Amino acid sequence: MPENNRTEKPPTLLETIFNTVDSVARRIADFVPLTRGIRNAARSSGEDLVSWKNVREIAVAALELQRDKPEPISGQMIDQYQNMLRDAQKQVAEYTGLVATGLPSEVEVFTQPDWIDANIVSFRFLFDPISEKYVTLLAEMEEEQAAAAGRRARRVARTVLSVQVGIIMGYMARNVLGQFDLSIPEPERGGRLYVVESNVQRVETNTGMNPREFRQWITLHEVTHSFEFHCNSWLRDHLSNSMQEYLNTIDWRGLSGPDLFRKIRQSRANIQSDDALQAGGLISIMATPEQRAVLGRLQAMMCVLEGYSNHVMDQVGKELLPSYETMKRRFEQRRESKSAAERLFQRLIGISLKLQQYKVGQAFVDAVVEQESLVFLNRVWDKAENMPSMEEVNNPLIWIDRMKGIIKNFPV
């Protein structure tokens, strides 16, 4: 048949939608950075399912949507944080009795884009194992279906995942106040302590906090995390190995469409019922019974880490900060005043799970200290076997009885 008489197939519905979105994005890309980032993600190529260059672009562009623009960070403020760090390290050491070496020597005072740059490697560590398995699944689908259809499916999946991860990072960059960065994928970078000053400034202004005391409070919390890991050399490897064990066992095979949608509905029901620790967030959608066991250990460990830090922050803060009780009440009111849409978004990306860990973990820590002592509680840091299960986190007396048996049989 002559070339000029060849009949072209009409575009599929998926192609029509994709081309329309791309066309609109092109027209407004010069005016809206976020749209430009989305368009670039849609046009990117490569074998990875997440385009990390575009993730950063989208995350930074998402920050442009915020109404209030952060003010520059002053050198005086950076100096104040260093003084707060030294005070907090002294106070935490005196209260807990923990002896730590190699603690952070400075507080790194970040802008929001700084936080994105510091954490994108950790996000890759979490998402790449999942995306690699999904890429394998897509490749198998391409063999069974038309190659062109498989490539389109990969392109759409790549765009959607890159945009989602970018928006999540942008959201977190606007809301994180402080962080002790363990940096599991890059151990040589680990042990850094950050504060995102623009976020601290915004929350302080909106809630009427005492500026110096609010920053000292945040520093106290992150310094306690640094003590937890720098006092116990096994803890970082245990956390890293548990995360690797979970990520390496993710398997998308065997999930037909009905099975996948059933799991999504179940997870959504758990999330909407506020039972975040039971739901495990959306990460539990694909979990097998073995994976849920690993996830349970991770959740219990995070409950102890967050609960211990909150307990120390409470006890030290009461003595160190005159406005502590007022500050804590206002901060909790701020958490509860989130809109329904923002609370749902937090649940979907796992922040709700972290907030639950604060509450459940601190209840466990407070109960053990009240029933026994802080010295007794500190046995949790001796070795991995001393970490409580989720059942023990919810029932501290079970953990206390187990620990007393260990101490009796193997006194130290």
C-alpha positions as CSV (number, residue, x, y, z in Angstrom):
1,M,0.0,0.0,0.0
2,P,1.4,3.5,-0.8
3,E,2.8,5.4,2.2
4,N,0.4,8.4,1.8
5,N,-2.6,6.1,1.9
6,R,-1.7,4.4,5.2
7,T,-4.5,4.7,7.8
8,E,-3.4,5.6,11.3
9,K,-5.2,4.1,14.3
10,P,-7.2,6.6,16.4
11,P,-5.6,7.3,19.8
12,T,-6.7,5.3,22.8
13,L,-8.6,6.9,25.7
14,L,-5.4,6.8,27.8
15,E,-3.4,8.5,25.0
16,T,-6.1,11.2,24.6
17,I,-6.1,12.0,28.3
18,F,-2.3,12.0,28.5
19,N,-1.9,14.2,25.5
20,T,-4.6,16.6,26.7
21,V,-2.9,17.0,30.1
22,D,0.5,17.4,28.5
23,S,-0.9,20.1,26.1
24,V,-2.4,22.1,29.0
25,A,0.7,21.7,31.1
26,R,2.8,23.1,28.2
27,R,0.7,26.2,28.0
28,I,0.9,27.2,31.7
29,A,4.3,25.7,32.5
30,D,6.1,29.1,32.2
31,F,3.8,30.5,34.9
32,V,3.5,27.7,37.4
33,P,6.7,25.9,38.6
34,L,4.8,22.9,40.0
35,T,3.1,22.3,36.6
36,R,6.4,22.6,34.9
37,G,7.8,19.9,37.2
38,I,4.8,17.6,36.5
39,R,5.2,18.1,32.8
40,N,9.0,17.3,33.0
41,A,8.2,14.2,35.0
42,A,5.7,13.1,32.3
43,R,8.3,13.6,29.6
44,S,11.3,12.0,31.4
45,S,12.8,8.7,30.3
46,G,14.7,6.0,32.0
47,E,14.3,2.5,33.5
48,D,13.6,3.7,37.1
49,L,10.0,4.0,38.1
50,V,10.6,7.2,40.0
51,S,12.5,10.1,38.4
52,W,14.4,11.5,41.3
53,K,15.5,14.6,39.5
54,N,11.9,15.5,38.9
55,V,10.9,14.5,42.4
56,R,13.2,17.3,43.7
57,E,11.9,19.8,41.2
58,I,8.3,19.0,42.1
59,A,9.0,19.1,45.9
60,V,10.7,22.5,45.6
61,A,8.0,23.8,43.3
62,A,5.3,22.7,45.8
63,L,6.9,25.1,48.3
64,E,6.1,28.0,46.0
65,L,2.4,27.4,46.7
66,Q,2.7,28.4,50.4
67,R,1.2,31.7,51.2
68,D,3.8,32.9,53.7
69,K,7.3,33.2,52.4
70,P,10.1,32.3,54.8
71,E,12.4,35.0,56.1
72,P,16.2,34.7,55.7
73,I,18.0,32.9,58.6
74,S,20.2,35.2,60.6
75,G,23.7,34.3,61.9
76,Q,22.6,35.2,65.4
77,M,19.8,32.5,65.2
78,I,22.3,29.9,64.1
79,D,24.6,30.8,67.1
80,Q,21.6,30.5,69.5
81,Y,20.9,27.0,68.3
82,Q,24.5,25.9,69.0
83,N,24.1,27.1,72.6
84,M,20.8,25.3,72.9
85,L,22.5,22.1,71.6
86,R,25.2,22.2,74.4
87,D,22.6,22.9,77.1
88,A,20.3,20.1,75.8
89,Q,23.1,17.6,75.7
90,K,24.0,18.4,79.3
91,Q,20.4,18.2,80.5
92,V,19.6,14.9,78.7
93,A,22.8,13.2,80.0
94,E,22.1,14.3,83.6
95,Y,18.5,13.1,83.5
96,T,18.8,9.8,81.6
97,G,22.2,8.7,82.9
98,L,23.1,7.6,79.3
99,V,26.7,8.0,78.3
100,A,27.1,8.9,74.6
101,T,30.1,9.5,72.3
102,G,30.2,11.0,68.9
103,L,27.2,13.2,69.5
104,P,26.4,15.9,66.9
105,S,28.7,18.9,67.4
106,E,26.3,21.4,65.8
107,V,22.7,22.1,64.9
108,E,22.4,22.5,61.1
109,V,19.8,25.3,60.6
110,F,18.0,24.5,57.3
111,T,15.8,26.2,54.8
112,Q,12.9,24.0,53.4
113,P,14.9,23.2,50.2
114,D,17.9,22.3,52.4
115,W,15.7,19.6,54.1
116,I,14.6,18.2,50.7
117,D,18.3,17.9,49.6
118,A,19.3,16.2,52.9
119,N,16.5,13.6,52.8
120,I,16.1,12.7,49.1
121,V,18.7,9.9,49.5
122,S,16.6,8.3,52.3
123,F,13.5,8.6,50.2
124,R,15.3,6.7,47.4
125,F,16.3,4.0,49.9
126,L,12.7,3.5,50.8
127,F,11.1,3.7,47.3
128,D,13.6,2.2,45.0
129,P,13.2,-1.4,46.2
130,I,9.5,-1.1,45.7
131,S,9.8,0.5,42.3
132,E,12.3,-2.1,41.1
133,K,9.9,-4.9,41.8
134,Y,7.1,-3.0,40.2
135,V,9.3,-2.4,37.1
136,T,9.8,-6.1,36.9
137,L,6.1,-6.7,37.0
138,L,5.5,-4.1,34.2
139,A,8.2,-5.8,32.1
140,E,6.3,-9.1,32.4
141,M,3.1,-7.3,31.5
142,E,4.8,-5.9,28.4
143,E,5.7,-9.4,27.3
144,E,2.0,-10.5,27.6
145,Q,0.5,-7.4,26.1
146,A,1.5,-5.1,23.2
147,A,4.9,-3.5,23.9
148,A,3.5,-0.1,23.1
149,A,0.8,-0.5,25.7
150,G,3.3,-1.6,28.3
151,R,5.5,1.4,27.6
152,R,2.6,3.7,28.0
153,A,1.6,2.1,31.3
154,R,5.2,2.5,32.5
155,R,5.2,6.1,31.5
156,V,2.0,6.9,33.3
157,A,3.1,5.0,36.4
158,R,6.5,6.9,36.4
159,T,4.7,10.2,36.1
160,V,2.2,9.5,38.9
161,L,4.7,8.1,41.3
162,S,7.3,10.9,40.7
163,V,4.6,13.5,41.3
164,Q,3.3,11.8,44.4
165,V,6.7,11.4,46.0
166,G,7.6,15.0,45.1
167,I,4.4,16.4,46.6
168,I,5.0,14.3,49.8
169,M,8.5,15.7,50.1
170,G,7.3,19.2,49.6
171,Y,4.6,18.8,52.2
172,M,7.0,17.4,54.8
173,A,9.6,20.1,54.0
174,R,7.0,22.6,55.0
175,N,6.0,20.8,58.2
176,V,9.2,19.2,59.7
177,L,10.5,21.3,62.7
178,G,13.5,19.2,63.7
179,Q,15.2,15.9,62.8
180,F,18.0,13.7,64.0
181,D,19.2,12.2,60.7
182,L,20.3,8.6,61.1
183,S,20.9,8.4,57.3
184,I,20.6,4.6,57.0
185,P,21.5,4.5,53.3
186,E,24.7,6.5,53.9
187,P,26.2,5.7,57.4
188,E,29.0,8.2,56.9
189,R,26.5,11.0,56.7
190,G,24.6,9.9,59.8
191,G,24.3,11.5,63.2
192,R,23.4,15.0,61.9
193,L,20.9,17.2,63.7
194,Y,18.7,19.6,61.7
195,V,16.1,22.2,62.4
196,V,14.0,23.8,59.6
197,E,14.0,27.4,60.9
198,S,11.3,28.8,58.6
199,N,8.9,26.1,59.9
200,V,9.8,26.7,63.5
201,Q,9.3,30.5,63.0
202,R,5.9,30.0,61.4
203,V,4.6,27.7,64.1
204,E,6.0,29.9,66.9
205,T,4.3,32.9,65.4
206,N,0.9,31.2,64.8
207,T,0.8,29.7,68.3
208,G,2.3,32.5,70.3
209,M,5.2,30.4,71.6
210,N,8.1,31.9,73.5
211,P,10.7,32.0,70.7
212,R,13.7,30.8,72.7
213,E,11.9,28.2,74.7
214,F,10.2,26.7,71.7
215,R,13.5,26.3,69.9
216,Q,15.0,24.8,73.0
217,W,12.1,22.4,73.3
218,I,12.6,21.1,69.7
219,T,16.3,20.8,70.3
220,L,15.8,18.8,73.4
221,H,13.6,16.3,71.5
222,E,16.2,15.7,68.7
223,V,19.1,15.6,71.1
224,T,17.4,12.8,73.0
225,H,17.2,10.8,69.7
226,S,20.9,11.4,69.2
227,F,21.6,9.9,72.6
228,E,19.4,6.9,71.9
229,F,21.5,5.9,68.9
230,H,24.9,7.1,70.0
231,C,24.7,5.2,73.3
232,N,23.8,1.9,71.6
233,S,25.9,0.9,68.6
234,W,23.6,-2.1,67.8
235,L,20.4,0.0,67.4
236,R,21.2,1.6,64.1
237,D,22.1,-1.7,62.4
238,H,19.0,-3.4,63.9
239,L,16.7,-0.7,62.5
240,S,18.5,-0.7,59.2
241,N,18.3,-4.5,58.9
242,S,14.7,-4.6,59.9
243,M,13.8,-2.0,57.2
244,Q,15.9,-3.9,54.6
245,E,14.2,-7.2,55.5
246,Y,10.8,-5.6,55.0
247,L,11.6,-3.9,51.7
248,N,13.4,-6.9,50.2
249,T,10.3,-9.2,50.8
250,I,7.8,-7.0,49.0
251,D,6.3,-9.0,46.1
252,W,3.6,-7.7,43.8
253,R,3.1,-11.0,42.1
254,G,0.0,-13.0,42.8
255,L,-2.2,-10.0,43.3
256,S,-4.9,-9.9,40.8
257,G,-7.0,-6.8,40.3
258,P,-9.8,-7.9,42.8
259,D,-7.2,-8.9,45.4
260,L,-5.4,-5.5,45.1
261,F,-8.6,-3.5,45.4
262,R,-9.8,-5.6,48.3
263,K,-6.5,-4.9,50.2
264,I,-6.8,-1.2,49.4
265,R,-10.4,-1.0,50.7
266,Q,-9.3,-2.8,53.9
267,S,-6.4,-0.5,54.4
268,R,-8.6,2.6,53.7
269,A,-11.1,1.4,56.3
270,N,-8.4,1.0,58.9
271,I,-7.0,4.4,58.2
272,Q,-10.4,6.1,58.3
273,S,-11.1,4.4,61.7
274,D,-8.0,6.2,63.1
275,D,-6.4,2.8,64.0
276,A,-3.2,3.8,62.3
277,L,-0.9,1.5,64.3
278,Q,-3.1,-1.5,63.3
279,A,-3.3,-0.3,59.7
280,G,0.4,0.4,59.4
281,G,-0.5,3.1,56.9
282,L,-0.7,2.3,53.2
283,I,2.7,0.5,53.4
284,S,0.8,-2.6,54.7
285,I,-1.4,-3.0,51.6
286,M,1.0,-5.5,50.1
287,A,2.2,-7.1,53.3
288,T,2.2,-10.8,53.8
289,P,1.9,-12.2,57.3
290,E,5.8,-12.4,57.5
291,Q,6.1,-8.8,56.4
292,R,3.5,-7.7,59.0
293,A,5.6,-9.3,61.7
294,V,8.6,-7.3,60.6
295,L,6.4,-4.1,60.3
296,G,5.2,-4.8,63.9
297,R,8.8,-4.9,65.2
298,L,9.5,-1.7,63.4
299,Q,6.4,0.0,64.8
300,A,7.2,-1.1,68.3
301,M,10.8,0.1,68.0
302,M,9.6,3.5,66.7
303,C,7.1,3.8,69.6
304,V,9.9,3.3,72.1
305,L,12.2,5.8,70.3
306,E,9.5,8.5,70.1
307,G,8.0,7.8,73.5
308,Y,11.4,7.9,75.3
309,S,12.2,11.2,73.6
310,N,8.9,12.7,74.5
311,H,9.3,11.5,78.1
312,V,12.7,13.1,78.5
313,M,11.4,16.3,76.8
314,D,8.6,16.4,79.4
315,Q,10.7,15.8,82.4
316,V,13.6,18.0,81.4
317,G,11.4,20.7,79.9
318,K,9.4,21.1,83.1
319,E,12.6,22.1,84.9
320,L,14.3,24.0,82.1
321,L,11.5,26.0,80.4
322,P,9.1,28.2,82.4
323,S,6.4,28.2,79.7
324,Y,6.7,24.4,79.0
325,E,3.1,23.4,80.0
326,T,1.5,26.3,78.0
327,M,3.8,25.5,75.1
328,K,2.9,21.8,75.1
329,R,-0.9,22.5,75.3
330,R,-0.8,24.9,72.4
331,F,1.3,22.5,70.3
332,E,-1.2,19.7,70.9
333,Q,-4.1,22.0,70.0
334,R,-2.3,22.9,66.8
335,R,-2.1,19.2,65.9
336,E,-5.8,18.7,66.6
337,S,-6.9,21.7,64.6
338,K,-5.8,20.3,61.2
339,S,-8.5,20.3,58.5
340,A,-10.1,17.0,57.5
341,A,-8.3,17.0,54.2
342,E,-5.0,17.5,55.8
343,R,-5.6,14.8,58.4
344,L,-6.5,12.4,55.6
345,F,-3.3,13.3,53.7
346,Q,-1.2,12.8,56.8
347,R,-2.7,9.3,57.3
348,L,-2.0,8.4,53.7
349,I,1.7,9.3,53.9
350,G,2.2,7.9,57.3
351,I,2.5,11.0,59.5
352,S,-0.6,10.0,61.4
353,L,1.2,6.8,62.3
354,K,4.1,8.8,63.7
355,L,1.8,10.9,65.8
356,Q,0.2,7.7,67.2
357,Q,3.7,6.5,68.0
358,Y,4.3,9.5,70.1
359,K,1.2,8.8,72.2
360,V,1.4,5.1,72.5
361,G,5.2,5.1,73.0
362,Q,5.1,7.7,75.7
363,A,2.3,5.9,77.6
364,F,4.6,2.8,77.6
365,V,7.7,4.7,78.8
366,D,5.8,6.7,81.4
367,A,4.2,3.5,82.8
368,V,7.5,1.7,83.1
369,V,9.2,4.6,84.8
370,E,6.4,5.0,87.2
371,Q,6.1,1.3,88.0
372,E,9.9,0.7,88.1
373,S,12.4,3.4,87.3
374,L,14.2,5.1,84.5
375,V,17.2,2.9,85.2
376,F,15.0,-0.1,84.7
377,L,13.6,1.3,81.4
378,N,17.1,1.9,80.1
379,R,17.6,-1.8,79.9
380,V,15.6,-1.5,76.7
381,W,18.8,-0.1,75.1
382,D,21.0,-3.0,76.0
383,K,20.2,-5.3,73.1
384,A,17.6,-6.0,70.4
385,E,16.0,-8.8,72.4
386,N,15.1,-6.2,75.1
387,M,12.9,-4.2,72.7
388,P,9.2,-4.7,73.4
389,S,6.7,-6.1,71.0
390,M,3.6,-4.1,70.0
391,E,1.7,-6.2,72.5
392,E,4.1,-5.2,75.2
393,V,4.1,-1.6,74.2
394,N,0.3,-1.7,74.7
395,N,0.7,-3.7,77.9
396,P,3.8,-2.4,79.7
397,L,3.4,-4.9,82.7
398,I,4.1,-7.8,80.3
399,W,7.4,-6.2,79.2
400,I,8.3,-5.5,82.8
401,D,7.7,-9.1,83.8
402,R,9.7,-10.4,80.9
403,M,12.6,-8.0,81.7
404,K,12.6,-9.1,85.3
405,G,13.0,-12.7,84.2
406,I,16.0,-11.7,82.0
407,I,17.6,-9.7,84.7
408,K,17.1,-12.6,87.2
409,N,18.6,-15.2,84.9
410,F,21.4,-13.0,83.4
411,P,22.2,-10.3,86.0
412,V,24.5,-7.5,84.9
